[in-house]
Amino acid sequence: MVDSGNIEIQYTPTVNKELSIAKTEKWKGQFVNLFRDKEQAKAVAEKLLAGLNKISQDQFESELLGVYELARKERLVTLDPKKTRYIYYSGGKHRSAEWVKGLCREYFPDDTILTIPTVDYFDKQLVGEYETGIIIEDASYSGTQVSDHVHFGAERFGMRRFIVVIPFMTNESVSKINQEAIKNDVDVEIFMGRTIKTMREVIGDDDYVWLKERSPTHRIENGQTLTYFDHKVPDYRSFCPYIGNTRHVQVESYLDNLIEQHPAPYHNK
């Protein structure tokens, strides 16, 4: 794995101060009321809010282009362009992958992109056509999505090597991707920018296990974080479901109208 420093980042949420105090107390009250142990729930709520991290758009783009340039110099220039393709799973025009691809547009022409509409797509004419797949994403939390790309690229197209270029990743995701490489007997090289902490790492093992075991409706999973971006708040599989895009009728999204976000263009199409 190659990274551009792999140091912890200190983030500062951009908060609408007029709403902050009232909304914080309201959210904490709703959260605490879900649990029998009110004192423990209050302590966990405070840790969750204190651990919120925001990555600005400038920081994101700087990290993305920086890690891509590192990958280009260290590895991409050594690859046979006829046997290499950027794997792009379109999955609809609103996916972040399309937007990230656009930010890196100047680095690669259209004829180097292998566009896959779905992960189960298959074209027998492409089997064995390419040796190396390049995967670029904005972030990786649990590592499931990138691992799926590696699996299907190997299984359906016979690719034997993958270059993963992602500016923000958890250690959990790195481990899962490497495990998938071993399962599929392929080589994976990861170029990452910065490590982001999982929710478990932020609030500690004891509080994480307490929340996981007592969560009334939401699934608490290992890849969930407390880190979000100007361009998006990750979904419930990648971000604390009680704070982000919550589906719980008794707990409003803490970030809704409180955090001043600037959605990426793919959200506004």
Buried (B, 14 or more C-beta within 10 A) or exposed (E): EBBBEEEEBEBEBBBEEEBEEEBBEBBBEBBBEBBEEEEBBBBBBEBBBEBBBBBBEEBBBEBBBBBBBBBBEEBBEEBEEEEBBBBBBBBEEEBBBBBBBEBBEEBBEEEEBBBBEEBEBEEEEBEEBBBBBBBBBBBBBBBBBBBBBBBBBBEBBBBBBBBBBBBBBBBBBBEBBBEBBEEBEBEBBBBBBBBBBBBBBBBEEEBBEBBBEBBEEBEBBBBBBBBBBBBBBBEBBBBBBBBBBBEBEEBBBBBBEBBEBEEBEBEEE
